[in-house]
Amino acid sequence: MLPFSTLLLTSGLLVQVAATIPTYNVKPTCRAAIELSAVTGRTVEMCEASEAQARNEMVKAWSTFTEAAKDRCLKTSARHAPSYVELLICLESMRDMQKR
């Protein structure tokens, strides 16, 4: 996984920049989610497909999220099992709150 933020020295100023889109290994997250789920018929493969779809959506919308939202959501998602679905929900929620 990439670091949450990178410090860059630009024109003598120290600037904090949100990391690029992280690369997660969602297999353990999906396995655990299926084992703990009361929903029958859902498979690890279905979970992984949902995670891949969420990552693809995030890639397309990455530029619409503020650096502050990216930084906050990346730090929040680091506290538990990695999930693109949860990260995307966090980013979209932060963006939607700013529109109000």
TORVEX-703888 format. One record per residue (C-alpha): x, y, z; residue number from 1; residue in one letter. Coordinates in nm, 4 decimals, decimal comma. Each point is the difference from the previous one (the first is absolute). Layout:
N
        px        py        pz  seq  type
         X         Y         Z  NUM     A
...
This chain:
100
        px        py        pz  seq  type
    0,0000    0,0000    0,0000    1     M
    0,1231    0,3479   -0,0790    2     L
    0,0557    0,2537    0,2794    3     P
   -0,2965    0,2209    0,0830    4     F
    0,1780    0,3195   -0,0764    5     S
    0,3206    0,1041   -0,1567    6     T
    0,1926    0,3086    0,0940    7     L
    0,1341    0,1975   -0,2890    8     L
    0,2425    0,2870    0,0096    9     L
   -0,1219    0,2503   -0,2560   10     T
    0,1458    0,3490   -0,0370   11     S
    0,1305   -0,0174    0,3548   12     G
   -0,3429   -0,0858    0,1415   13     L
   -0,0888   -0,3286    0,1623   14     L
   -0,3290   -0,1192   -0,1519   15     V
   -0,2035   -0,3003    0,1096   16     Q
   -0,1665   -0,1826   -0,2878   17     V
   -0,2534   -0,2831    0,0218   18     A
    0,1367   -0,3246   -0,1318   19     A
   -0,0954   -0,1466   -0,3302   20     T
   -0,2748   -0,2582   -0,0124   21     I
    0,1122   -0,2800    0,2300   22     P
    0,0499   -0,3567   -0,1096   23     T
   -0,1757   -0,2375    0,2390   24     Y
    0,0053   -0,3763    0,0279   25     N
   -0,3751   -0,0472    0,0530   26     V
    0,0055   -0,3813    0,0064   27     K
    0,0354   -0,0230    0,3811   28     P
   -0,2622    0,2724    0,0456   29     T
   -0,2427   -0,1815   -0,2284   30     C
    0,0633   -0,3377    0,1618   31     R
   -0,0662    0,1458    0,3445   32     A
   -0,3092    0,1856   -0,1199   33     A
   -0,1494   -0,3165   -0,1500   34     I
    0,0768   -0,2031    0,3130   35     E
   -0,1644    0,2606    0,2250   36     L
   -0,2926    0,0710   -0,2303   37     S
   -0,3465   -0,1318    0,0665   38     A
   -0,0762    0,0431   -0,3706   39     V
    0,0022   -0,3319   -0,1804   40     T
    0,1032   -0,0413   -0,3611   41     G
    0,2616    0,2754    0,0046   42     R
    0,3438   -0,1249   -0,0951   43     T
    0,3534    0,1289    0,0430   44     V
    0,0125    0,0456   -0,3775   45     E
   -0,3123    0,2182    0,0093   46     M
    0,1541    0,2099    0,2759   47     C
    0,3243    0,0366   -0,1966   48     E
   -0,1990    0,1065   -0,3079   49     A
   -0,1777    0,2672    0,2083   50     S
    0,3345    0,1220    0,1305   51     E
    0,1428    0,0176   -0,3538   52     A
   -0,3033    0,1948   -0,1198   53     Q
    0,0331    0,2447    0,2900   54     A
    0,3697    0,0512   -0,0801   55     R
   -0,0809    0,0659   -0,3670   56     N
   -0,2621    0,2580    0,1014   57     E
    0,2482    0,1609    0,2372   58     M
    0,2640    0,0218   -0,2744   59     V
   -0,2465    0,1841   -0,2249   60     K
   -0,1088    0,2407    0,2748   61     A
    0,3345    0,0452    0,1811   62     W
    0,0478    0,3574   -0,1250   63     S
   -0,3424    0,1031    0,1344   64     T
    0,1002   -0,0723    0,3594   65     F
    0,1840    0,2638    0,2014   66     T
    0,3451   -0,0724    0,1356   67     E
   -0,1407    0,0403    0,3522   68     A
   -0,2690   -0,2616   -0,0683   69     A
    0,2539   -0,2391   -0,1493   70     K
    0,2337    0,0401    0,2952   71     D
   -0,2774   -0,0417    0,2582   72     R
   -0,1598   -0,3013   -0,1694   73     C
    0,3345   -0,1721   -0,0579   74     L
    0,0901    0,0424    0,3664   75     K
   -0,3434   -0,1210    0,1104   76     T
    0,0109   -0,3054   -0,2266   77     S
    0,3427   -0,0946    0,1373   78     A
   -0,1575   -0,0779    0,3366   79     R
   -0,1712   -0,3156   -0,1234   80     H
   -0,0009   -0,2551   -0,2810   81     A
    0,0692    0,1690   -0,3339   82     P
   -0,3039    0,0497   -0,2202   83     S
   -0,0433    0,2066   -0,3145   84     Y
   -0,3751   -0,0015    0,0582   85     V
    0,0406    0,1630    0,3422   86     E
    0,2615    0,2446   -0,1268   87     L
   -0,2228    0,1031   -0,2912   88     L
   -0,2997    0,0475    0,2311   89     I
    0,2115    0,2192    0,2276   90     C
    0,1280    0,2117   -0,2900   91     L
   -0,3458    0,0418   -0,1532   92     E
   -0,1476    0,0920    0,3382   93     S
    0,2671    0,2635    0,0574   94     M
   -0,0575    0,1420   -0,3493   95     R
   -0,3785    0,0044    0,0467   96     D
    0,0288    0,1762    0,3370   97     M
    0,2053    0,2750   -0,1612   98     Q
   -0,2702    0,0584   -0,2603   99     K
   -0,2565    0,0915    0,2664  100     R
